[in-house]
Amino acid sequence: MRNDVRERRTARGLAQAELARELAVSRQTINSIETGRYTPSLPLAIAIARFFGTAVEEIFHADHD
């Protein structure tokens, strides 16, 4: 699953640690989401979308082969 977390985070001038603190997760979790090594749980995906003021579908994109 692709996502736009890194792009949205950097557009706001936030470090991974700052976003992690806002979402009550570790910086490593943010890094893993951004690099595609970890797909967040639905509650975390919703929290990320709410933080950026958009829909989950606008941030997370299913890979269709």
N, CA, C and O atoms as a MOPAC input file, in Angstrom:
PM7 MOZYME 1SCF
protein

 N      0.84600 1    -1.17600 1     0.00000 1
 C      0.00000 1     0.00000 1     0.00000 1
 C      0.89200 1     1.24000 1     0.00000 1
 O      1.75300 1     1.40900 1     0.86400 1
 N      0.66700 1     2.08900 1    -0.97800 1
 C      1.39900 1     3.36000 1    -1.03800 1
 C      0.69900 1     4.37500 1    -0.13300 1
 O     -0.48200 1     4.24200 1     0.18800 1
 N      1.46600 1     5.39100 1     0.26500 1
 C      0.85200 1     6.45700 1     1.04700 1
 C      1.58100 1     7.76900 1     0.81800 1
 O      2.70300 1     7.79700 1     0.31200 1
 N      0.92500 1     8.84800 1     1.19900 1
 C      1.46200 1    10.19800 1     1.03300 1
 C      1.83300 1    10.84100 1     2.37000 1
 O      1.87800 1    12.06700 1     2.47700 1
 N      2.09500 1    10.02900 1     3.37500 1
 C      2.37400 1    10.56400 1     4.70700 1
 C      3.62100 1    11.44500 1     4.67900 1
 O      3.59400 1    12.56400 1     5.19000 1
 N      4.70700 1    10.96000 1     4.09300 1
 C      5.95600 1    11.74000 1     4.07300 1
 C      5.73800 1    13.08800 1     3.38300 1
 O      6.16300 1    14.12300 1     3.89700 1
 N      5.08900 1    13.08000 1     2.24000 1
 C      4.87200 1    14.31500 1     1.50100 1
 C      4.04100 1    15.31600 1     2.31300 1
 O      4.35100 1    16.50600 1     2.35900 1
 N      3.00400 1    14.82000 1     2.93800 1
 C      2.14200 1    15.70300 1     3.73800 1
 C      2.87200 1    16.20300 1     4.98600 1
 O      2.72400 1    17.36100 1     5.37800 1
 N      3.65400 1    15.33000 1     5.60100 1
 C      4.41400 1    15.72200 1     6.80100 1
 C      5.43300 1    16.79900 1     6.45300 1
 O      5.51100 1    17.82300 1     7.13200 1
 N      6.21200 1    16.57500 1     5.40200 1
 C      7.25100 1    17.54900 1     5.04700 1
 C      6.65300 1    18.86400 1     4.55800 1
 O      7.23700 1    19.92700 1     4.76800 1
 N      5.48600 1    18.79900 1     3.90500 1
 C      4.81800 1    20.02400 1     3.45900 1
 C      4.43800 1    20.90500 1     4.64000 1
 O      4.37000 1    22.12900 1     4.52100 1
 N      4.19400 1    20.27600 1     5.77000 1
 C      3.87000 1    21.02900 1     7.00000 1
 C      5.10500 1    21.39000 1     7.80200 1
 O      5.00700 1    22.06000 1     8.83000 1
 N      6.26900 1    20.94900 1     7.33700 1
 C      7.50600 1    21.26400 1     8.03900 1
 C      7.69400 1    20.48800 1     9.32200 1
 O      8.37600 1    20.94800 1    10.23800 1
 N      7.09200 1    19.31300 1     9.39400 1
 C      7.18100 1    18.49600 1    10.60700 1
 C      8.25900 1    17.43000 1    10.46800 1
 O      8.44200 1    16.85600 1     9.39400 1
 N      8.96400 1    17.17100 1    11.55000 1
 C      9.86800 1    16.02800 1    11.62400 1
 C      9.04600 1    14.78400 1    11.95300 1
 O      7.92700 1    14.88100 1    12.45500 1
 N      9.61500 1    13.62400 1    11.66400 1
 C      8.91700 1    12.37800 1    12.00500 1
 C      8.57600 1    12.33600 1    13.48700 1
 O      7.48400 1    11.90600 1    13.85800 1
 N      9.49000 1    12.77600 1    14.33200 1
 C      9.25500 1    12.74100 1    15.78100 1
 C      8.08600 1    13.63300 1    16.17700 1
 O      7.32300 1    13.29200 1    17.08100 1
 N      7.94200 1    14.76800 1    15.51000 1
 C      6.83300 1    15.67200 1    15.82800 1
 C      5.49100 1    15.05600 1    15.44700 1
 O      4.53000 1    15.12700 1    16.21200 1
 N      5.43100 1    14.45400 1    14.26600 1
 C      4.19100 1    13.79700 1    13.86300 1
 C      3.89000 1    12.62500 1    14.79200 1
 O      2.74400 1    12.41400 1    15.18900 1
 N      4.91300 1    11.87800 1    15.12800 1
 C      4.73500 1    10.73900 1    16.04200 1
 C      4.14900 1    11.19800 1    17.37900 1
 O      3.24000 1    10.56600 1    17.91700 1
 N      4.67000 1    12.28500 1    17.89900 1
 C      4.17600 1    12.81500 1    19.17300 1
 C      2.70600 1    13.21000 1    19.05300 1
 O      1.91900 1    12.93200 1    19.95900 1
 N      2.32900 1    13.84600 1    17.96300 1
 C      0.93100 1    14.25000 1    17.74900 1
 C     -0.01000 1    13.04900 1    17.69000 1
 O     -1.16400 1    13.13200 1    18.11100 1
 N      0.49900 1    11.92200 1    17.15800 1
 C     -0.33500 1    10.73400 1    16.98000 1
 C     -0.15400 1     9.70400 1    18.08900 1
 O     -0.78900 1     8.65000 1    18.07100 1
 N      0.71200 1    10.00700 1    19.05400 1
 C      0.98300 1     9.11100 1    20.18900 1
 C      1.53100 1     7.75800 1    19.73900 1
 O      1.13100 1     6.70800 1    20.24200 1
 N      2.46100 1     7.81000 1    18.77600 1
 C      3.17100 1     6.61400 1    18.32600 1
 C      4.66400 1     6.92900 1    18.32800 1
 O      5.06500 1     8.06100 1    18.59900 1
 N      5.47500 1     5.93400 1    18.02800 1
 C      6.92100 1     6.16500 1    17.99400 1
 C      7.35200 1     6.75400 1    16.65200 1
 O      6.64300 1     6.62700 1    15.65400 1
 N      8.50800 1     7.39100 1    16.63900 1
 C      9.07500 1     7.89700 1    15.39100 1
 C      9.31800 1     6.75100 1    14.42700 1
 O      9.15500 1     6.89700 1    13.21600 1
 N      9.71400 1     5.59500 1    14.98000 1
 C      9.95900 1     4.42500 1    14.13900 1
 C      8.68600 1     3.97200 1    13.42400 1
 O      8.74100 1     3.50500 1    12.28600 1
 N      7.54400 1     4.10900 1    14.09200 1
 C      6.26900 1     3.76300 1    13.46000 1
 C      6.01600 1     4.66800 1    12.26000 1
 O      5.61600 1     4.19500 1    11.19700 1
 N      6.24800 1     5.96000 1    12.42800 1
 C      6.05900 1     6.90300 1    11.32100 1
 C      7.00500 1     6.55700 1    10.18200 1
 O      6.59900 1     6.54300 1     9.02000 1
 N      8.26000 1     6.27900 1    10.50300 1
 C      9.23300 1     5.90200 1     9.48300 1
 C      8.78500 1     4.65500 1     8.73500 1
 O      8.86800 1     4.60200 1     7.50800 1
 N      8.31600 1     3.66300 1     9.46100 1
 C      7.88500 1     2.40700 1     8.83800 1
 C      6.66200 1     2.60300 1     7.94600 1
 O      6.55000 1     1.96700 1     6.89800 1
 N      5.75600 1     3.46900 1     8.35200 1
 C      4.58900 1     3.77000 1     7.52100 1
 C      5.04000 1     4.47600 1     6.24300 1
 O      4.62300 1     4.11400 1     5.14300 1
 N      5.89100 1     5.48000 1     6.40100 1
 C      6.33800 1     6.25400 1     5.24900 1
 C      7.09900 1     5.41100 1     4.22800 1
 O      6.99200 1     5.65100 1     3.02500 1
 N      7.85300 1     4.44400 1     4.68900 1
 C      8.64600 1     3.61400 1     3.77800 1
 C      7.88300 1     2.39200 1     3.28400 1
 O      8.41200 1     1.61500 1     2.49000 1
 N      6.65100 1     2.21200 1     3.74100 1
 C      5.83500 1     1.10900 1     3.27700 1
 C      6.12300 1    -0.22800 1     3.93500 1
 O      5.62300 1    -1.26100 1     3.48900 1
 N      6.92600 1    -0.21900 1     4.99500 1
 C      7.22000 1    -1.47300 1     5.70000 1
 C      6.10900 1    -1.85300 1     6.66600 1
 O      6.04200 1    -2.99200 1     7.12700 1
 N      5.23100 1    -0.88700 1     6.97500 1
 C      4.16400 1    -1.12400 1     7.95200 1
 C      2.89900 1    -0.44900 1     7.45100 1
 O      2.91800 1     0.73100 1     7.09900 1
 N      1.81100 1    -1.18400 1     7.41800 1
 C      0.50400 1    -0.62900 1     7.10400 1
 C     -0.19600 1    -0.37300 1     8.43300 1
 O     -0.38900 1    -1.30200 1     9.21800 1
 N     -0.57400 1     0.86900 1     8.69300 1
 C     -1.16300 1     1.18400 1     9.99400 1
 C     -2.52400 1     0.52900 1    10.19000 1
 O     -3.22300 1     0.20200 1     9.23100 1
 N     -2.87400 1     0.34700 1    11.44300 1
 C     -4.20900 1    -0.13300 1    11.78600 1
 C     -5.23000 1     0.89800 1    11.31200 1
 O     -4.88200 1     2.05100 1    11.05800 1
 N     -6.46600 1     0.48600 1    11.19700 1
 C     -7.51200 1     1.41000 1    10.77200 1
 C     -7.62300 1     2.61600 1    11.71500 1
 O     -7.71600 1     3.74500 1    11.23400 1
 N     -7.61700 1     2.41500 1    13.04300 1
 C     -7.68900 1     3.59300 1    13.91900 1
 C     -6.51400 1     4.56200 1    13.71000 1
 O     -6.70500 1     5.77800 1    13.75500 1
 N     -5.31300 1     4.03800 1    13.48300 1
 C     -4.16300 1     4.91400 1    13.25400 1
 C     -4.27600 1     5.59600 1    11.89600 1
 O     -3.96000 1     6.78000 1    11.77600 1
 N     -4.71900 1     4.87600 1    10.87800 1
 C     -4.90200 1     5.49200 1     9.55900 1
 C     -5.92300 1     6.62100 1     9.63200 1
 O     -5.73700 1     7.66500 1     9.00600 1
 N     -6.99000 1     6.42400 1    10.38100 1
 C     -8.00000 1     7.46600 1    10.55800 1
 C     -7.40600 1     8.65500 1    11.30500 1
 O     -7.66200 1     9.80300 1    10.94200 1
 N     -6.61800 1     8.39400 1    12.34100 1
 C     -5.98500 1     9.47800 1    13.10000 1
 C     -5.04300 1    10.28700 1    12.21100 1
 O     -4.99900 1    11.51300 1    12.30400 1
 N     -4.29400 1     9.60600 1    11.35300 1
 C     -3.39400 1    10.30300 1    10.42500 1
 C     -4.20200 1    11.17700 1     9.47700 1
 O     -3.86700 1    12.34200 1     9.26300 1
 N     -5.25300 1    10.62200 1     8.91600 1
 C     -6.09600 1    11.38900 1     7.99300 1
 C     -6.71200 1    12.59500 1     8.68900 1
 O     -6.73000 1    13.69000 1     8.12500 1
 N     -7.20800 1    12.41400 1     9.88300 1
 C     -7.79700 1    13.54100 1    10.63000 1
 C     -6.75800 1    14.60800 1    10.91800 1
 O     -7.04000 1    15.80300 1    10.82100 1
 N     -5.55000 1    14.17400 1    11.27500 1
 C     -4.47800 1    15.13600 1    11.55500 1
 C     -4.23500 1    16.01900 1    10.33600 1
 O     -4.04500 1    17.22900 1    10.46500 1
 N     -4.24100 1    15.40800 1     9.15100 1
 C     -3.98400 1    16.16300 1     7.92500 1
 C     -5.25100 1    16.75000 1     7.31000 1
 O     -5.19600 1    17.38700 1     6.25900 1
 N     -6.39200 1    16.53600 1     7.96400 1
 C     -7.63400 1    17.14400 1     7.51600 1
 C     -8.13700 1    16.61100 1     6.18700 1
 O     -8.64100 1    17.36600 1     5.35500 1
 N     -7.99900 1    15.30500 1     5.98900 1
 C     -8.42500 1    14.70100 1     4.73300 1
 C     -8.97600 1    13.30400 1     4.97700 1
 O     -8.99200 1    12.82600 1     6.11200 1
 N     -9.42200 1    12.66000 1     3.92700 1
 C     -9.95100 1    11.29700 1     4.02500 1
 C     -8.80800 1    10.28000 1     3.97200 1
 O     -7.75800 1    10.53600 1     3.38400 1
 N     -9.02800 1     9.14900 1     4.58300 1
 C     -8.04100 1     8.06700 1     4.56900 1
 C     -7.65400 1     7.72900 1     3.13100 1
 O     -6.47900 1     7.51200 1     2.83600 1
 N     -8.63400 1     7.68400 1     2.24700 1
 C     -8.39400 1     7.32000 1     0.85100 1
 C     -7.50100 1     8.31000 1     0.12100 1
 O     -6.89800 1     7.96800 1    -0.89700 1
 N     -7.41000 1     9.53200 1     0.63000 1
 C     -6.55500 1    10.54400 1     0.00700 1
 C     -5.08900 1    10.36700 1     0.40100 1
 O     -4.20100 1    10.88900 1    -0.27300 1
 N     -4.82900 1     9.63900 1     1.48200 1
 C     -3.45700 1     9.42800 1     1.96200 1
 C     -2.95100 1     8.03400 1     1.63200 1
 O     -1.79500 1     7.86300 1     1.24300 1
 N     -3.80500 1     7.04900 1     1.78400 1
 C     -3.40500 1     5.65100 1     1.57500 1
 C     -4.02000 1     5.13500 1     0.27700 1
 O     -5.21600 1     5.28600 1     0.02700 1
 N     -3.16000 1     4.51800 1    -0.54600 1
 C     -3.57600 1     4.07200 1    -1.87600 1
 C     -3.27000 1     2.58600 1    -2.02900 1
 O     -2.12000 1     2.16300 1    -1.91100 1
 N     -4.29800 1     1.81000 1    -2.29000 1
 C     -4.11200 1     0.36400 1    -2.48700 1
 C     -3.33200 1     0.13600 1    -3.77800 1
 O     -3.56800 1     0.79800 1    -4.78800 1
 N     -2.40900 1    -0.80100 1    -3.72600 1
 C     -1.65900 1    -1.18400 1    -4.92100 1
 C     -2.48500 1    -2.17400 1    -5.70900 1
 O     -2.78600 1    -3.26600 1    -5.22600 1
 N     -2.84800 1    -1.80100 1    -6.90500 1
 C     -3.60000 1    -2.70300 1    -7.78100 1
 C     -2.68500 1    -3.16500 1    -8.88900 1
 O     -2.14700 1    -2.34700 1    -9.63600 1
 N     -2.50300 1    -4.47100 1    -9.00400 1
 C     -1.63400 1    -5.00800 1   -10.05600 1
 C     -2.38700 1    -5.25600 1   -11.32000 1
 O     -1.80600 1    -5.70800 1   -12.30700 1

